Amino acid sequence: MLKVFCPLLITSLALALAFKMKFWNIGGEGEFLMGAICASCVAFNCSSLPSVAVILLMCLAAMLSSGILGLAIAALKVKFNTNETLMTLMLNYIMLYVIKYLGDTKADWNFFLREDSERPIFGKFPDNAQMGGIKIGSFNLLWSVVCGVLLTVLIYFYLKSTKQGYEIQVVGDSAQTAKYAGMNVTKITLRTMFLSAALIGLASAFAVSTAGTVSDSITNDVGWTGIIVAWLAKLSVPAIFVTSILISILQYGCQAAATQYPAIDSHFADLLQGLILFAILVADFAATFKLVKKEEAKDA
């Protein structure tokens, strides 16, 4: 379950940063795949380095590549007023086709694939590129989970106690008010989107190093599920942490049940997530708005 929880938690926190600024980053899947590809490049080409150095380089490569991707989309938004929803949405499919191309193309340059297999198969990472953990009896607490919890605390204080966090909130409430207050909205937008995408890249580095390989299904749909988690938690960092745990239990439970009972589909968790989100949105609408019957105007 922890392998599901950590990428989902970090991705949800990253998306919440952009959403608080009213920047609709729907490209979590694409940014995740970009980070996974670049982290894998490091893993396959740094087999002679110590494990700690390799994993740190994987995280750095994933964060920079995903962050630059997010920064480019934010730059188009502030420069040409492009629609960030469409731009980030298209990014998901572009990166999906990129990783599918890497997984289907046998060539001398393609170090992602196993050399001893006739058909294209993604290779296994060297041992020094695989995430370790803390042994607690028979339980192995992954370092990625520890980092995810620490990151949750840092983002909470970043939003609550720093100038940059306050600026995100003001820009989200009203960009015009932020400009009137002397804030550089362009800089804030670029900085926050870079941070959001970079954190998703970090989640992807943790995911591939834990799995020990890369694939076109490495995201486990966290880019989409992270949107649901962020909105269910109403962009609150503590609530995102709790919601990520609950959604991870739901997903892991459905996958485990599907292996035991053929009648249960492994994607049943997606249906339940949709129903939960729909119920929350309906309840929120009913609590916020009141339906009033419009009376016909009487003749004078």
N, C-alpha and C positions, 0 to 999 in steps of 0.2 A: 504493500500500500504506500510505503514511503517513496517508492520510485514514481508513483503517480502524484503524490502530494507536493513534493518539492517544486517540480516545474510548474505545476498549476498555481501554487502560491505565489511564486516570483512573477509569473506572467500576469496574474490578476493584479498584483501590486503595481506592476509596470503600466498596465493599461489604465488603472485608476489614476495615475499621475497625469496622463494625457486627458482623460475624461474630465478631471477636475478643472482643467483649463478650457473645457468645451472643444477640445481637439479630438475628433472622433477617429482614433487609431484602430481601424478594423483589420490591420495587417499583422496581427500577432503571429499567424501561421507562417507568413512569408519571412518575417524577421527571425522567427525561430529557425526556419530552414536555412536561412543565410548563415546564422551563427553556427548551426550544426555542421554545415559544409566547411566553413573556415576552421572550426575546432578540429574537425577530422583531418584537414590538411596538415595541421600541426602534429596530430597523433601519429599519422602514417610516416612523417618525415623527420621525427625527432626521437627515434627509438634509442639513440645513444645517450640521451640526457637522463638525469635523475627524475624519478616519478613526480616529485613536488614541482620541479621546474617545468615539466611537460604539461601538467594540469594547469599551472598558472598561465603558461603561454596559450593553452587552449582557451581558457577563460578570457584572456586579453584579446586574442584574435576574434573570438566570437562577439565580444562586446563592441570592439571597434568596427567590425564589418556591419553588424546589425545597427549600431548607432549611426554610422555614416548613411546607411540606407534610410533610417528614420529622419535624419537631418536633411537629406535631399528632398524628401517629401514635404517637410516643414518649410524648406526654402522655396519650393514651388508655390506653397500656400501663401506665404507672406509676400512673395515677389509678383506672382501672377494671379493670386486669389483662386487657385485651383480647388476642386472639391476633394478634400482629404479622404472622405469616405470612399469615393470611387478609386482614388489613387492607391490607397492602402489595400482595398479589396482586390484590385487587379494584381497587386504585388504578390498576393497569396498564390495565385495560379501561375504567375511567371516563375516563382521560385520552386513551385511543385514540379513544373516541367523541367526546370534545370536539374533538380536532383533525380528525376526519373531518367533524364538523358545520361547522367553520370552512372546510374545503375544499370542502364541497358546497352552501353557502348563499350565494346571490347576494343581496346587500343593500347599501344605501348605507353602513352602518356597517362592513361587512366589508372593511377595508383590506388584508387578507391576499391577496385575489384580484386578478388582472389585470382592469383596467377595459375593455381593448380586446378581451376574449374573451367570446363568447356563452355558452360553457359554463364552469363553475367551474374555474379553474386557479390554483394558488398563484403569486403574483408573484415577480419577481426582486428581490433586494436592491439598493439603490443601491450604487454603487462604493465609497463610504466605509464600508460595513458589511461588506465582504468582506476576509477574512484575507489578509494579505500574507506574505512570507517573505524568506529570505536567499538571494540568487542566488549559487550556487556553480557557475560555468560554465553549463551548460545545465540544471542541477538547481536546483530551488526548494525550499529547506528551510523549511517552514512554521513560523511563530512558535509555533503551537499545539504542535508537536512539541517545540520547545525548552522551552516551559513545562511540558509533560508530563514531560520528563526531570528538570527542576528540582523539580517537585512530587514525583516519586518519591524524590528525595534528602531533601526536607523531611519527607515522611511517615515515611521510615525513621528519621530522627533524632527525630522527634516520638514515635514508639513506643518507641525504644530509650533516649532520653536525657532525656525530660521527665517531670515528675510526672503530667501528664494521660495520657501513654502508659502509664505504669506502672499508673495507676488502671483503665484499660481492661482491661489484662491481669488484674488482681486481680478485677474484677467478673465477667469472663468465666470465671475459675476457680471463684469462689464468691461470690455476692452477699452471703451471710450473713457470710463472712469479711471482706468489704469493710466491711460495716456494723459488725462487731466492732472493726475497725481504725479506726473513726471516719470512714470515707469517706461522702460524701453520694451514695448510689447513684442517687437520683432525678436529681440534678444531672448526674452523669456520664452517665447514659443519655440525658438530653435534649441535653446538649452534643455527645455523640458522634454521635447520630442526626442532629442538625442539620448537623454537619460532613460526615457521610457523604452526605446528600442534597444539600447545597450543592456538594460536589465533582462529583456527577453532573450538577448543573445547569451547572457550569463546562464539563464535557465536552460538554454539549449546545450551549452557546454557541459553543464552538470548532467543533463539527460544522456548525451552520447558517451560521456566518460563512465557513467553508471552502467549503461547498456553494453559498453565495450564494442560498439559498432554504430554505423549510421544507416538509415534507410529512409524511404519516402513516407514511412508511417511513424517516424521517430517522435513526431509532435504529439501523438495521441490526442489530437484535436484540442490541445490546451489553448490555442489561439482563439478558438470559438468558445470553449467552456469558460475561459478566463473572463470573457465579456459577461457571461451569465453570472459568474461569481461576483464580479465587481458591482453589477447592478443589484443583485440580491442583497449585497452588503451595503448598498447605497454609498459606495466609495469610501467607506470607513475602514481604516487599516485594521483595527482589532477585529471588526466583523468579517473582513476578508479572510483573516487568519482562521477564524472559526468556520466560516462557510467553506473554505478550501478543504478543511479536515472532513467536513460532512459530505461534500461532493466526492472526495477521494474514497471515502468509505462506501458510498453508493456505487461508484464505478467499480471498485475492487470487488465488492459484494456481488454485483451483477456478472462480472467476468468469472468469478469463482462458481457462482450458481450455474452459469451456462456450461461449464465443464462437467458438472454433476448431473444436470437435468437438461436434456436436449430440447425440451419444449420451451426453455427460456433463452431468448436471443441475447447475445452479449451486448447488443446496442440498446437493450431495454433501459439502461441508465440514461441515455440521451432523451428518450421519451419522458421519463420521470423528471428530468431537469427542465424540459420544456413546459411540462404541466405545472411544476413548482413556480417557475418564472412567470407563467401566465397568471397563476393564482395570486402571486404577490403584486403583479401590476394591476390586476382588477381590484384587489383590496386597497391598494394605494390610491387608485383613481376614485374609488367609492369614499375613501376617507378625506380626500382633498376636495372633491367637487360634489355638488348637490344638484340633482336633476329637478328642475322646476318647470311646471306646466305653464306655458305662456298663455295668458288670458287675452281674449280678443278685445280690442279697444271698443268701448261702448260709444254709441252715437251720442253726440252732444245734444 
